[in-house]
């Protein structure tokens, strides 16, 4: 089942070439550069940022699920089993 998803993965280099930033670049070049330190709890939390962006009228990807801590990663297969890429 998981192999169905792995064929859709790509390399970090290919993503970077398409202008997609990795987490380190996001944290250093984007979050740190454009946000006051007091805003970090909001802008460094992807779920909070998504909610703020939706409330502001931004188009955001559909939420498939939330992983709040490392122990919950084992639930990822259940979370995506019925997900249809559309």
C-alpha positions in Angstrom: 0.0 0.0 0.0 2.7 2.5 1.0 4.5 1.9 -2.3 1.6 3.5 -4.1 2.5 6.8 -2.5 6.3 6.5 -2.7 6.2 6.5 -6.5 4.9 10.1 -6.2 7.8 11.4 -4.2 10.6 13.5 -5.7 14.0 14.7 -4.6 14.7 17.8 -2.6 16.8 19.1 -5.5 13.9 18.8 -7.9 11.6 20.6 -5.5 14.2 23.4 -4.9 14.6 23.8 -8.7 10.8 24.3 -8.9 10.9 27.0 -6.2 9.6 24.9 -3.4 11.5 25.7 -0.2 12.5 23.1 2.4 11.9 23.4 6.1 15.3 25.0 6.9 15.0 27.6 4.2 11.4 28.2 5.3 12.5 28.8 8.9 15.6 30.9 8.2 14.8 32.8 5.0 11.1 33.3 5.3 9.7 33.0 8.9 12.7 34.6 10.6 13.1 37.3 8.0 9.5 38.5 7.7 8.1 38.0 11.2 8.8 39.7 14.6 10.0 37.2 17.2 6.8 37.6 19.1 4.8 36.2 16.2 6.8 32.9 16.0 4.2 30.9 18.0 1.7 31.7 15.2 3.9 31.7 12.1 6.0 28.6 13.0 2.9 26.5 13.6 1.7 25.2 10.3 -1.9 24.5 11.5 -2.3 27.9 13.1 -0.8 29.5 10.0 -3.3 27.6 7.8 -6.2 28.7 9.9 -5.1 32.4 9.8 -4.6 32.2 6.0 -8.1 30.7 5.5 -9.6 33.4 7.7 -7.8 36.0 5.6 -9.3 34.6 2.4 -6.2 32.8 1.1 -6.5 29.6 -0.9 -4.9 26.8 1.0 -4.6 23.1 0.4 -7.3 20.8 1.9 -6.3 19.4 5.3 -5.9 15.6 5.3 -5.1 15.3 8.9 -3.0 16.6 11.8 0.0 15.0 13.4 0.6 16.8 16.7 3.6 14.8 18.0 6.1 12.1 16.9 4.1 9.3 18.5 1.1 10.1 16.2 3.1 9.5 13.0 2.2 5.8 13.1 -1.4 6.9 12.3 -0.5 8.4 9.0 -1.5 5.3 7.0 -5.0 5.3 8.5 -5.2 9.1 7.8 -4.4 8.8 4.1 -6.0 5.4 3.3 -9.1 6.9 1.8 -7.6 10.2 0.5 -8.2 10.9 -3.1 -5.7 13.1 -4.8 -7.7 15.7 -6.7 
